[in-house]
Structures are given as C-alpha cells and as structure tokens.
Amino acid sequence: MCGIVGYIGDKQAYDILIHGLHRLEYRGYDSAGVAIEHETGELNVYKSKGKVTELESSVEGKDTGGTLGIAHTRWATHGEPNDVNAHPHVSEDRTLALVHNGTIENYGVLKTALMQHGYHFSSETDTEVLVQLISYVKHTNRCSLFDAVREALRQVEGAYAIAVVEKGNPDMLVVARKSSPLVIGIGDGETFVASDATPIVGYTDKVVYLKDNEIAVIRRDAPLEVHSIDSIQHPVPDIQTLKLSVEQLEKGGYDTFMLKEIFSQPGTLRDCIRGRITNDCKRVVLSGVIENRDRFINANRIVIVACGTSWHAALIGKRVIQEMCRISVEVEYASEFRYGCPYITDRDVVIAISQSGETADTLAAIQLAKSKGAFVYGICNVVGASIPRDTDSGTYIHVGPEIGVASTKAFTGQVTVLTLLALCAGQIRKTIDTETVESIARALTELPQTIKEVLTLADTIKELSRIYTYARNFLYLGRGYNYPTALEGALKLKEISYVHAEGYPAAEMKHGPIALIDSEMPTVIIAPNDSLYDKIISNVQQVKSRGGSVIAIVSKGDRSMEQIADHCLEIPEVPECLTPIVAAVPLQLLAYYIAINKGKDVDRPRNLAKSVTVE
Ligand code: M6R
C-alpha cells in the first residue's frame, strides 16, 4: 500500500518521479504528490486527490524545476483521500518534506506530545506526526537531517519506508525502512529510490534492497551510506543486478495490464516450470525442497499461510500436497493466524504464499512461525521481496511483474508451484509412484499449449459477458479441487466489477445459499470431468429446477452438461489436480469482460491496492 519514489542526480526530478508514480500506482491511487527542491532553495510541494494523472493536471503551469525530489501515491489508511491528507507531508516550518509507506502505530501518543510542545497539525495522517517529530528532534538537538531522522525513528513504533528532503539542503536525500519495502537504484551520478524496482528499470540495473531497520544517506556526489537505525553498525550495501526489462512493465498492445497478464499465461507457466521437471518427466526438481529434504520427510504436518488469491491457491495446495505426500495440511488466513492461538512446533513446515512478497499479515505469520522453530518456506513472485528474504527456503513462481491489481497469472503460477512442490516432496517422502509423477509432470509441461487453447474462448466469453453484465449477484460453485477455483472466480468478479459474488462448495449450496437462487441469480459452475463430476451434475440440476441460469466450465466433449446448463465453456482435459489452473482462465476472462462492459478501471479497482503492506 502506497508507493514512494525519490530521485537525486543531474536530471530534472519531476519527470522521473511522475514516471515512477505511474509504475507504482498499483500500490494505491487515492492521491498523489511530489516535493522538489528548487535551485532557488524553495521546497515546492504539489499534491492532489485522485490518480497520478490528476496530480499532473493540477501541476500544469507550475514550477517543477529541481534535481532532488520525492513523490508518493497513496492508499488511504489514516484520514480520507483528499488533498490535505495526501503526501508529501511537510513540517510546520515547511523545511522538511516526507513520503511514507506503512503505518505509525504510536502516532497518537507522539502527536499529543508534539502538540504539548506547540506543534499544530493540518492532516489526519500518522505521517504528518513523523515529519513533525523529525523537525522537533532537529531543532531540539540542533543536529543534521540524518541524525534527526534516525533519532525520530527510534521513537516510532510501526512499519515504514520513508524518504525525506530538507529545504536548502539540495544534496541530500535520507531514506529508511522497517517492514515496508525500499529499493535504491544506483546510476551514474544519480540515485533512485522506490517501493519496488519498477520505477528504476530503464535507468539502472544496480540496486540495493534496504533491509529492515536500515537508514541510508544518499548524497549527490558521494557513495551510498547505509547505517543501522538502532545501533552503530554500518552495513556495507549489497549491490545486486536487476533482472527486469522495460517491456515486462508495459501493456504490450493490450488495453489493460490485466488482459495482458491473462493472455501471457502460456508463457508465464512455461517460465514457472522451466528447469523443474526432468526431460523424461520422471522427476520434479525443486531445489528448495530437495536441499531441505529432511524437513519434508520428518514434518508432522504442513501449515500454509496466505491472503486473498494466494489463500485460494493455498487451498488447492492443501488438496494436492495431501494427495501426493500423505501428510496433514492446514490452511490459514495469514491475517488470522497469529490471533488464533496457533499451535506450531519445530516439526512443522510452514509455507507462506504471496505474489508481492510484502503482504504485512503474511510477513507477521512468518515471524511467528519462525519464533516457534518451524521451517518456513516461501512461494513468491517478486524477486528480492521481504518474504523470500525472511523465509528459510522457497521457490519463486517466476511469472514476471503482475501489475493489474487483480491477480491472474500469479494465481496459476502459485498453483503450478504448489503442484511441483507436492510432486517433489511426494517423491522424497516415497508417497507417490513414478507413473503418477510422470503423467502430471507431462501435463504440466503441456500447460502452455493447454492454456493457449483455453484462451481461444475469449471471444465467446466476451459475448457471454454481455448477457450477464447487469446481474447483481452471482454464485460460483465447485467441488474438490475446484471449490477454491470457485472462490477465486467470485473474488475476480467482485474486485474488478463491484458485483456481489459468492464462491461455495457446490454440495453445501443446499444447506442455505440455494434459497438465493432465482431467475436473477446466475450460477457459474466449475465441472470438469473429474472424480466428482456426477455429483456436481445433480447440483446443477438443483439450480436449474429453481429457475437459475447456469454457466458451466466443462471438459471438452461433455455432452451431458450441455443438456442442462444454459452455457458451457469447454476446457481441455487435464489431470484432476491441474483443473484449477485451466478452469481459472475462463473465470478471469468472464470477470474481465463483465467489468469492461460496466466501464470499470480493471487495473485499478476502487479501494484496492496491489500490495497490502498494512495490517
Ligand atoms: O501479494 P499477495 O499475494 O500476498 O497478496 C495477497 C492479496 O492481497 C491478493 O491476492 C489480493 O487478494 C488480490 N487483489 C486478488 O486479486
């Protein structure tokens, strides 16, 4: 939530900052703002409610000159989205400007103390408290900007990635992080700062991922200096090479990032599987599992923690791991995990799944699991994010940057990696035979082609979406492997079209939700030709006999469902454990086209942010 950008160098900062904000807009778009140190010594701050384009319009004709600046795109936590609550926030004497991603938990106490010292506040945000605190420390201790920021942060509880500039100090930018991400890009005579690497790509490929409790001083003409916030340690910056290209971050001819990401799935799944299945398909090689084979052999049980779409992938993971590894698997919402009195021991394997690798609740669950001695395994997309750094081992899904707020290719990548993990651990635990491995592994290698075939349904689904654009409620049903697929289909529709949709295990419908069924309530049923097919047919009949209309996702050649359902979307037949990957694609497309028909901004749905870095 919230994206921050900073620049110091020889170019005009404004364009670089705005470009960076556009790249980070997926993190929030309630308001945006910039603060730029002008050659005249002025600190110009411009901010505006709404998306970055609204900031650009509001700044037209104003002086944005200067080669040092910071910028912010906001997902509101403290205070409604308006111009005043927008970042950057400035100190009362207007000498300091600060942008912040995270939450200051003890801001109430700090604010009261500062008010007692005569400070006044204009916004409702926790961030304004931090900039005022830095100003207070600076004046009281008569110290440098760096010392003031460090001392203020020692008094702060919560999560932050911040960037601070000072009026009349055109050669220095101070940044720090705790629990919120911050990347520093080191160019030739210029330095970039951002919440993730996407604003930096194209300028430099040398980056430093600031670690928790680190503060960095970025001077115009001096090497990067990193310090610890709490101690006198002076860590040597670990400069890494970025492996991201500009093309990966652009729409590539598609109308939206979400559509590009849906259509990129044949390629992303190929990348996800690459090097992980032997040529003869007899073995699955996940290095994170193999290097920790004893942990997987001796595990008492596996607990998976995740949020949102990643949690849906986790539910599928539970099913496939239990089947292949004969071990008990529990799935927890990461946001509930630490409040549920979890019983975790050093014999447990805890798997944390996250596209962004920055979800605050998932990070907190990881810390708790580690404190109990569990072996923690991360499944993540963003390379270098906090989760892969905080876990004992793990696997990247390697599907490339996902920019649309609604997760699509990350979901299919997560389910693919969970299947690979189940096969690999099953082989190590000797709970799976070679024929099973071979047939599933072969189908995995064929997935890119299979998904290509599914994508040819796009035009049919677009047509179909027109019939249902104005339905006000949807029910999504599935069983076994595809109950989580139903949850995921419903979530996609909810988040981008704002239509109410509920995912349910098909057989549970008769225990309550069936009361909702009438001619106004379409039901989407995921019914591939699997072990529960006959059972789901009777669930469809129950819907039809109550006047409901049914859209069924079925296996190719299914002629029975054709007789009952109103519309059938045929997908290629694959092993049962892979049906969620294949069935998810038409559900993504259905949600997409309904949202487009309704004129919604699918890449930036209201109230959402791509990466949820607050509790
Ligand atoms: O980055 P993560 O996978 O940890 O994010 C978890 C959820 O916030 C995320 O999946 C969210 O539900 C998406 N908007 C779903 O499309």
Boltz pocket constraint, residues with backbone or C-beta under 6 A from the ligand:
constraints:
  - pocket:
      binder: B
      contacts: [[A, 307], [A, 308], [A, 309], [A, 310], [A, 353], [A, 354], [A, 355], [A, 356], [A, 357], [A, 358], [A, 359], [A, 362], [A, 405], [A, 406], [A, 407], [A, 408], [A, 491], [A, 495], [A, 608], [A, 609], [A, 610], [A, 611], [A, 612]]
      max_distance: 6.0
